Structures are given as structure tokens and as C-alpha cells.
Amino acid sequence: MEEKSLIDFMAQAFRSEFGQRWDTVERRSRESVDFHDDPAYLAIAKDAASIAISNVLWHTALGVSLRASEVASRISGKTEGQVEKDVETGFLVGLKGRHETFLPIWQFRDDFYDLTLKESARVILEVFRNQLGKTFRSDIVISWAATPQRELDDRAPRSIIGEPETPGNHDQIELLSKSASVTAGRLSR
């Protein structure tokens, strides 16, 4: 889908949802609103757009993801709370939303019934945790993973991590580790 049509699609969906919700507001309060000359309504609209685009950008950066509850049901012996704790402490990558935590699937081996962390994901998480210490945040790893990196021939790390693991992919893991180290080093200064 090209960028312009994605924007059109998102704007149309936003307008539709906004219209449906606006229709639930009492008619009398809607009729008494004179928004034409009130800059506050423009500020409200801009704020709503910022919130909407922020949500889109984070889900785009995450890529295909699972909710923490879904991950917990597919990792032996883990509860949703334990999965969320692993995200907080940097042993899994995830983004906490308003009501749920989302974890990108690129970090897991492709086994639907028993999720396990890929070796490459384990290594890069260790690099970020060790170099950033108390300033570690999952969103840093998510941003790094979604952004083409010079050390990786301008490929996004998540596209490399997302490839099936093969015996002997240690060179690939080493390149990912170096790229993570460069980014974490810049951030820790």
C-alpha cells in the first residue's frame, strides 16, 4: 500500500469512528458549540491527530505483535504478569499500551505452541541491558530494530532477527550485537 493511500485509509477510518462517537453526544450540547472562531477546538483536533499518529507509529515500529496474554499462553509456565515483568526488565521486547502490553513476534522462534526467545534477540537484549543499565527501555530496542542500520547494510535489525534461525548464523548474531552496541553506546553517553 503506498503512503498516500494509507493516509487516506487511516483518515477515513478516523473520521468514521469520530463521527460515530460524536453522534452519541447529546444534540443540545453539540448545537451550542461555536467552534468556528475558537482556537481551543483547533488545539483539540491537533491533539487528537497527535495521539492517533503516535499510536500508528508505535504499532508500525512494533510490526506484527502479540498481546502479553497471548505470549503467556504460549510460553510454558509463564503468566501474563511474568511476561510483562520480563518486558520491564529487558528480557523480552514489548511496548506497554494503555491497557495491554504488545510484544513483536520477530523476537520469538516460529513455533506457534511454544514460544521461545531467539538467540539473536537474547543477545541484543543483553547488549542493550548491559550498556544502558537503569536507563534501558524496550521502546529504545523497538526503535533500533525498526530503523535501518549502517552496520547492517542499511537493513532494519528486525528483518534480520525475524529470519528463521539456522545453525551457524553466529556471524549474523555478531553483526546484530555490534549494531546494538553502537546504538546503545551513543545513547549511554
NORGI-V505567 format. One record per backbone hydrogen bond with DSSP energy under -0.5 kcal/mol. CO is the residue of the C=O (numbers start at 1). NH is the residue of the N-H. Records with the same first field share a line. If there is no record, write none. Layout:
CO = NH + NH
This chain:
2 = 6
3 = 7
4 = 8
5 = 9
6 = 10
7 = 11
8 = 12
9 = 13
10 = 14
11 = 15
12 = 16
13 = 17
14 = 18
15 = 19
16 = 20
17 = 21
18 = 22
19 = 23
21 = 24
22 = 25
26 = 30
27 = 31
28 = 32
30 = 33
32 = 34
33 = 35
35 = 38
37 = 39
38 = 41 + 42
39 = 43
40 = 44
41 = 45
42 = 46
43 = 47
44 = 48
45 = 49
46 = 50
47 = 51
48 = 52
49 = 53
50 = 54
51 = 55
52 = 56
53 = 57
54 = 58
55 = 59
56 = 60
57 = 61
58 = 62
59 = 63
64 = 105
66 = 103
67 = 71
68 = 72
69 = 73
70 = 74
71 = 74 + 75
72 = 75
74 = 76 + 115
75 = 78
79 = 83
80 = 84
81 = 85
82 = 86
83 = 87
84 = 88
85 = 89
86 = 91 + 92
87 = 90
95 = 97 + 102
100 = 97
101 = 68
102 = 95
103 = 66
104 = 107
105 = 108
107 = 118
109 = 111
111 = 114
116 = 109
118 = 122
119 = 123
120 = 124
121 = 125
122 = 126
123 = 127
124 = 128
125 = 129
126 = 130
127 = 131
128 = 132
129 = 133
132 = 135
133 = 136
137 = 140 + 141
138 = 142
139 = 143
140 = 144
141 = 145
142 = 146
143 = 147
144 = 147 + 157
145 = 158
147 = 157
149 = 152 + 154 + 155
150 = 153
152 = 155
155 = 149
156 = 159 + 160
157 = 160 + 161
158 = 162
160 = 163
166 = 169
168 = 171
169 = 173
170 = 174
171 = 175
172 = 176
173 = 177
174 = 178
175 = 179
176 = 180
177 = 181
178 = 182
179 = 183
180 = 184
181 = 185
182 = 186
183 = 187
184 = 188
186 = 189
